Amino acid sequence: MMQPEQILEEQLVAQLQTMGYAGVTIVDEKDLLTNLKAQLEKRDKQHHNL
């Protein structure tokens, strides 16, 4: 039987996916830093296009 917290988490992830968000697998610090850099670059590009 699933725990209520797990159900809520799965529902949140599903909702975010319908909004266009993608999941990212973070295994180690390198993955974390790579994702952080990509997100900052995306944000910077959006900011400069305003």
C-alpha positions as CSV (number, residue, x, y, z in Angstrom):
1,M,0.0,0.0,0.0
2,M,1.3,3.4,-0.9
3,Q,1.9,6.0,1.7
4,P,-0.1,9.3,1.4
5,E,3.1,11.3,0.9
6,Q,4.2,9.1,-2.0
7,I,0.8,9.5,-3.6
8,L,1.0,13.3,-3.3
9,E,4.5,13.3,-4.7
10,E,3.4,11.3,-7.7
11,Q,0.4,13.5,-8.3
12,L,2.6,16.6,-8.1
13,V,5.1,15.1,-10.6
14,A,2.3,14.2,-13.0
15,Q,0.8,17.7,-12.7
16,L,4.2,19.3,-13.4
17,Q,4.7,17.1,-16.5
18,T,1.4,18.2,-17.9
19,M,2.6,21.8,-17.5
20,G,5.7,21.0,-19.6
21,Y,8.3,20.3,-16.9
22,A,10.6,17.4,-17.5
23,G,12.2,15.1,-14.9
24,V,15.9,15.2,-14.4
25,T,18.0,12.3,-13.0
26,I,20.5,13.6,-10.5
27,V,22.9,10.8,-9.4
28,D,25.9,12.8,-8.2
29,E,27.3,16.3,-7.7
30,K,28.4,16.5,-11.4
31,D,24.8,15.9,-12.5
32,L,23.5,18.5,-10.1
33,L,26.0,21.1,-11.3
34,T,25.3,20.4,-14.9
35,N,21.5,20.8,-14.4
36,L,22.0,24.0,-12.4
37,K,24.2,25.4,-15.2
38,A,21.6,24.5,-17.8
39,Q,18.8,26.1,-15.8
40,L,20.7,29.3,-15.1
41,E,21.6,29.5,-18.8
42,K,17.9,29.0,-19.8
43,R,16.8,31.7,-17.3
44,D,19.5,34.1,-18.5
45,K,18.5,33.6,-22.1
46,Q,14.8,34.3,-21.2
47,H,15.8,37.4,-19.2
48,H,17.8,38.8,-22.2
49,N,14.9,38.2,-24.6
50,L,12.6,40.5,-22.6
